[in-house]
Each structure stands twice: as C-alpha cells, then as structure tokens.
Amino acid sequence: MTEDALTAPGGPGATPLRNPATTAVPGAGTLLRLLRDGRPRTRSELAAVTGLARSTVTQRVDALLASGLIGPAGEAVSTGGRPPTTFSFRPDARVVLAADLGATHARLALTDMSGTVLAEDRADIDIATGPEPVLDWVVDHGRTLLESVGRDTRGLLGVGVGLPGPVQHSTGRAVNPPIMPGWDHFDVSGYVNSRIARPVLVDNDVNIMAIGEHHVAWPTASHLLFVKVATGIGCGIVSEGSVYRGAQGAAGDMGHIHVPSGADKPCRCGNTGCLEAVASGHALAEALTAQGIPATGARDVVELSRNGSVPALRALRQAGRDIGEVLAASVNMFNPSVIVIGGALAQAGDHLLAGVREIIYQRSLPLATENLSIVSSKAGESAGVIGAAVMVIEHCLSPEHVETLVMGG
C-alpha cells in the first residue's frame, strides 16, 4: 500500500467528506502543532510566536476552526478595547480506534486525540486463526465501540493496529511472523481500510507498547526500552523520543538472542538456546508442568505466583536473570535512561523485576546505570492500545498531514 493510501482519509477510491467553506491552507498544521500543548492563544500570540503576518494566521485559524480541530477557549485579558478571543486544540474533535493483538488475546480501545481511553473491549482470540477473522473482529467491535460513545466512522481520525510479530511499518504487513500462520505479507492496512475507510497504521505490538508507556509515564525520557514478557519476549526501543524500528522493522527482537542458561533448548524460531525458549510465559509454564505443577501459559504462571507457589516464584526470578543477561548488553550498548518491564508475566509482582535488576547492575558499566530506572509498566494492559492510538494521532496530526483533515472538514 502506498503512503497516500495510508494517510488519505477514506483510502483508495473513497470520496472524502468536504466542507465547502474550507479550502487548502498550507501551514495550518504548524499552527495546530503549537496549539496541541493545551495552552489557549490569541491570533496575535500565534503571530508573535510564528513570525507570520496577522492575515496569514487568521486564515489558518479560520481553516482549523472550520475543521473542528480547534475551538474558542474564552477571552484573553484586554489591553484596551474588546478582549481578544483565545483558541485551543479540541482533543474530542476526532476519535481513534486502536487494537493491540497478542498471541492469544485482542484488546480494542477508542480514544480521543490526546490518547485518553473512552471505551474498551477485550476478547480471547488466537492470532493463528488467521488475518481475516481477527481483523473482522477488530472492525466489527470497533463499530460497536463507536456507537457506544455516540460516534460513527465520519469522526474517526484513523485506526492503529499492533501485531505480535515483525512488521514492515511502511507497508503495514507482517513479515515472516513465527506464531502467525497466514499473516506473512498479508496487507493488514489495506484489508482494514477496505472495511472502515480511514487511515490505518500497523506496527509490532511491543513497539506500540513502548509508545504507550512513553506517552503515559515517561514523556520526557529520550531513551527508553520497553520489554514485553508474555507468550514471547520482545523489546520496543524509544530513541530521541521516537520508536527505533531498524532497517527492516526487526529492531528489538531480543527474544531470539542466545543466553547461557538456554543450552541447546529448541526455540520456535528454529535456533536453540534463545531467551524466549527459557524465559517466556510459555517456557515457564512448560517447565512448571514438567515439575508436576500444571500450567498452560503466562496467566497460569502469574496465578501460581500470586498464590505463593515457590517453584513459580523461583522460575520468575530466574527468568528475570535471563532477561537481565540480554538487557545488560543493551544497557552498555544503548545507554537508556529507563527500562520498563511489561507484558503478562510482569503482573506477577517484583520477582521478575528483581531478577532483571540483579543481573543488569552486576554486568553493566557503572556509568551506564548511574541514572538508570528499571521499573514495571505504569500503563499496564492499556499500554498497547494507547500506543497504537498515539501512533495514529502523531501521524495524522503531523503538519504535513493536517491539511488533508482541514480539507475533509
């Protein structure tokens, strides 16, 4: 799918909604970017900040008002004469549909343009069911969420989707995903766009979780690692405030790095000794079952640990150490200021986190850990849907794409 198809409301072949009173106003997006900080400003203040002529600012403000993206926010203090009107960003002018698809679950949310969750839905869905049934669930339940808050697709800014496998972000396609049969190079963006004619952006699930965590808890952190420990293990990398995806979108696939404790244990990727083969929720459940403690996945491991199962707690602590082995090298190489541990296994408490901290502080350089925070996720299970929404918001409200919204009315 082309970039135009990703960003143009309605997608290929659709007829965009237009406001007859609104025409193309180049530069309106720059003004909107200023107003998105939440501070109301007058036309004069906007002219002073941007250095633009008052007439130019007035034209751009009028276009943004017509689109509904900004609105009057009261009057400023008068310096003589009639008090000037202030204007501010309206986060509720559009909504975003966000989907976080895991190996065995799907979480769906509707947010406003500040990333605030308005409505949510969740279901146990096997990603191996295939792309059409899973994405049909996203679209159908997304429409239901829209109805629940009194909206329809005309007020939808876009759709964000996170997938539990490698994703080529520019095309919205999964690439050789190990646990997603039928998804390889499937046109996720195109399929969803064909059913709900709005911009669709797709990324790896741990990348959107990193975006969500950064947005919710660490907005000023320039360098952050988000580690998801669930059925699999992955890492989202935030560098200079933006997600780093690598040349092919495979950056952060730490679950398939070899660890000493892995020995020759086979991994689903075809190699042996991978971190995921010994420290993932699936691996821990398998190891506990072999000890006579039945467990089928990460949720069972968490439940066992909460009930005080010593073998489960020991397994979690060792999993933390194994993860710490990989992260210690990453700390020396990348020097993040924050490492966030999230995913299903992170809900088990401090044992996993303690193991991670233990090894990182042992193996990493003192300078690299001097101001390092190693914490549990604050966004929790909502990190993925919030991140998917923020991904869409930042894309669609970027200066180069706002003109499309203004034209659409």
Solvent accessible surface area in square Angstrom, and as a share of the most:
residue,aa,sasa,rsa
1,M,55,0.25
2,T,92,0.53
3,E,93,0.42
4,D,107,0.56
5,A,11,0.09
6,L,8,0.04
7,T,18,0.10
8,A,40,0.31
9,P,24,0.15
10,G,6,0.06
11,G,10,0.10
12,P,90,0.57
13,G,89,0.86
14,A,40,0.31
15,T,124,0.72
16,P,49,0.31
17,L,96,0.48
18,R,142,0.52
19,N,42,0.21
20,P,133,0.83
21,A,91,0.70
22,T,12,0.07
23,T,93,0.54
24,A,48,0.37
25,V,6,0.04
26,P,95,0.60
27,G,28,0.27
28,A,1,0.01
29,G,2,0.02
30,T,50,0.29
31,L,0,0.00
32,L,0,0.00
33,R,141,0.52
34,L,47,0.23
35,L,0,0.00
36,R,66,0.24
37,D,93,0.48
38,G,51,0.49
39,R,129,0.47
40,P,58,0.36
41,R,18,0.07
42,T,7,0.04
43,R,55,0.20
44,S,60,0.39
45,E,65,0.29
46,L,0,0.00
47,A,17,0.13
48,A,84,0.65
49,V,86,0.50
50,T,40,0.23
51,G,68,0.65
52,L,55,0.27
53,A,61,0.47
54,R,130,0.47
55,S,82,0.53
56,T,40,0.23
57,V,0,0.00
58,T,43,0.25
59,Q,104,0.46
60,R,37,0.14
61,V,0,0.00
62,D,67,0.34
63,A,8,0.06
64,L,0,0.00
65,L,53,0.26
66,A,44,0.34
67,S,5,0.03
68,G,15,0.15
69,L,0,0.00
70,I,2,0.01
71,G,7,0.07
72,P,100,0.63
73,A,43,0.33
74,G,43,0.41
75,E,115,0.52
76,A,30,0.23
77,V,137,0.78
78,S,43,0.28
79,T,145,0.84
80,G,65,0.63
81,G,65,0.63
82,R,215,0.78
83,P,47,0.29
84,P,58,0.36
85,T,50,0.29
86,T,13,0.08
87,F,6,0.03
88,S,21,0.14
89,F,23,0.09
90,R,96,0.35
91,P,46,0.29
92,D,74,0.39
93,A,15,0.12
94,R,25,0.09
95,V,0,0.00
96,V,0,0.00
97,L,0,0.00
98,A,0,0.00
99,A,0,0.00
100,D,8,0.04
101,L,1,0.01
102,G,1,0.01
103,A,15,0.11
104,T,77,0.45
105,H,39,0.17
106,A,0,0.00
107,R,25,0.09
108,L,0,0.00
109,A,0,0.00
110,L,0,0.00
111,T,0,0.00
112,D,18,0.09
113,M,2,0.01
114,S,49,0.31
115,G,6,0.06
116,T,75,0.43
117,V,47,0.27
118,L,78,0.39
119,A,20,0.16
120,E,78,0.35
121,D,43,0.22
122,R,92,0.34
123,A,29,0.22
124,D,104,0.54
125,I,29,0.15
126,D,79,0.41
127,I,4,0.02
128,A,44,0.34
129,T,82,0.48
130,G,9,0.08
131,P,8,0.05
132,E,77,0.35
133,P,64,0.41
134,V,2,0.01
135,L,0,0.00
136,D,41,0.21
137,W,36,0.13
138,V,0,0.00
139,V,0,0.00
140,D,65,0.34
141,H,65,0.29
142,G,0,0.00
143,R,92,0.33
144,T,80,0.47
145,L,14,0.07
146,L,3,0.01
147,E,129,0.58
148,S,78,0.50
149,V,53,0.30
150,G,69,0.66
151,R,69,0.25
152,D,59,0.31
153,T,37,0.21
154,R,164,0.60
155,G,17,0.16
156,L,3,0.02
157,L,4,0.02
158,G,0,0.00
159,V,0,0.00
160,G,0,0.00
161,V,0,0.00
162,G,0,0.00
163,L,0,0.00
164,P,17,0.11
165,G,6,0.06
166,P,37,0.23
167,V,2,0.01
168,Q,63,0.28
169,H,49,0.22
170,S,72,0.46
171,T,32,0.19
172,G,1,0.01
173,R,64,0.24
174,A,0,0.00
175,V,39,0.22
176,N,109,0.56
177,P,14,0.09
178,P,66,0.42
179,I,35,0.18
180,M,3,0.01
181,P,83,0.52
182,G,61,0.59
183,W,0,0.00
184,D,72,0.37
185,H,94,0.42
186,F,44,0.18
187,D,39,0.20
188,V,0,0.00
189,S,0,0.00
190,G,14,0.14
191,Y,54,0.21
192,V,1,0.00
193,N,8,0.04
194,S,86,0.55
195,R,84,0.31
196,I,2,0.01
197,A,41,0.32
198,R,34,0.12
199,P,3,0.02
200,V,1,0.01
201,L,8,0.04
202,V,1,0.00
203,D,1,0.01
204,N,23,0.12
205,D,8,0.04
206,V,8,0.05
207,N,4,0.02
208,I,0,0.00
209,M,13,0.06
210,A,0,0.00
211,I,25,0.13
212,G,0,0.00
213,E,0,0.00
214,H,26,0.11
215,H,77,0.34
216,V,69,0.40
217,A,27,0.21
218,W,52,0.18
219,P,89,0.56
220,T,132,0.77
221,A,13,0.10
222,S,49,0.32
223,H,54,0.24
224,L,0,0.00
225,L,5,0.03
226,F,1,0.00
227,V,0,0.00
228,K,26,0.11
229,V,0,0.00
230,A,12,0.09
231,T,47,0.28
232,G,16,0.16
233,I,8,0.04
234,G,13,0.12
235,C,7,0.04
236,G,0,0.00
237,I,28,0.14
238,V,3,0.01
239,S,32,0.20
240,E,129,0.58
241,G,39,0.38
242,S,71,0.46
243,V,24,0.14
244,Y,119,0.45
245,R,56,0.20
246,G,30,0.28
247,A,103,0.80
248,Q,132,0.59
249,G,12,0.11
250,A,60,0.46
251,A,29,0.23
252,G,19,0.18
253,D,72,0.37
254,M,10,0.04
255,G,0,0.00
256,H,48,0.21
257,I,84,0.42
258,H,111,0.50
259,V,1,0.00
260,P,107,0.67
261,S,59,0.38
262,G,1,0.01
263,A,67,0.52
264,D,119,0.61
265,K,67,0.28
266,P,104,0.65
267,C,14,0.08
268,R,108,0.40
269,C,52,0.31
270,G,67,0.65
271,N,94,0.48
272,T,65,0.38
273,G,0,0.00
274,C,2,0.01
275,L,0,0.00
276,E,12,0.05
277,A,11,0.09
278,V,30,0.17
279,A,0,0.00
280,S,2,0.01
281,G,0,0.00
282,H,104,0.46
283,A,4,0.03
284,L,6,0.03
285,A,3,0.02
286,E,90,0.40
287,A,42,0.33
288,L,0,0.00
289,T,68,0.39
290,A,92,0.71
291,Q,112,0.50
292,G,60,0.58
293,I,38,0.19
294,P,112,0.70
295,A,10,0.08
296,T,123,0.72
297,G,19,0.18
298,A,12,0.09
299,R,130,0.47
300,D,51,0.27
301,V,0,0.00
302,V,10,0.05
303,E,92,0.41
304,L,39,0.20
305,S,8,0.05
306,R,146,0.53
307,N,111,0.57
308,G,45,0.43
309,S,22,0.14
310,V,78,0.45
311,P,42,0.26
312,A,0,0.00
313,L,38,0.19
314,R,170,0.62
315,A,20,0.16
316,L,0,0.00
317,R,78,0.28
318,Q,75,0.34
319,A,2,0.01
320,G,0,0.00
321,R,73,0.27
322,D,7,0.04
323,I,0,0.00
324,G,0,0.00
325,E,47,0.21
326,V,9,0.05
327,L,1,0.00
328,A,4,0.03
329,A,65,0.50
330,S,33,0.21
331,V,0,0.00
332,N,65,0.34
333,M,169,0.75
334,F,56,0.23
335,N,84,0.43
336,P,3,0.02
337,S,48,0.31
338,V,5,0.03
339,I,0,0.00
340,V,0,0.00
341,I,2,0.01
342,G,1,0.01
343,G,15,0.15
344,A,28,0.22
345,L,0,0.00
346,A,18,0.14
347,Q,75,0.34
348,A,12,0.09
349,G,37,0.36
350,D,101,0.53
351,H,72,0.32
352,L,1,0.01
353,L,11,0.05
354,A,31,0.24
355,G,0,0.00
356,V,0,0.00
357,R,92,0.33
358,E,52,0.23
359,I,11,0.06
360,I,0,0.00
361,Y,111,0.42
362,Q,116,0.52
363,R,132,0.48
364,S,10,0.06
365,L,108,0.54
366,P,109,0.69
367,L,148,0.74
368,A,12,0.09
369,T,19,0.11
370,E,120,0.54
371,N,127,0.65
372,L,14,0.07
373,S,39,0.25
374,I,5,0.02
375,V,31,0.18
376,S,44,0.29
377,S,27,0.17
378,K,134,0.57
379,A,15,0.11
380,G,34,0.33
381,E,87,0.39
382,S,29,0.18
383,A,0,0.00
384,G,0,0.00
385,V,0,0.00
386,I,18,0.09
387,G,0,0.00
388,A,0,0.00
389,A,0,0.00
390,V,12,0.07
391,M,13,0.06
392,V,0,0.00
393,I,4,0.02
394,E,90,0.40
395,H,37,0.17
396,C,7,0.04
397,L,1,0.01
398,S,20,0.13
399,P,41,0.26
400,E,125,0.56
401,H,35,0.16
402,V,0,0.00
403,E,60,0.27
404,T,50,0.29
405,L,16,0.08
406,V,1,0.00
407,M,55,0.24
408,G,16,0.15
409,G,32,0.31
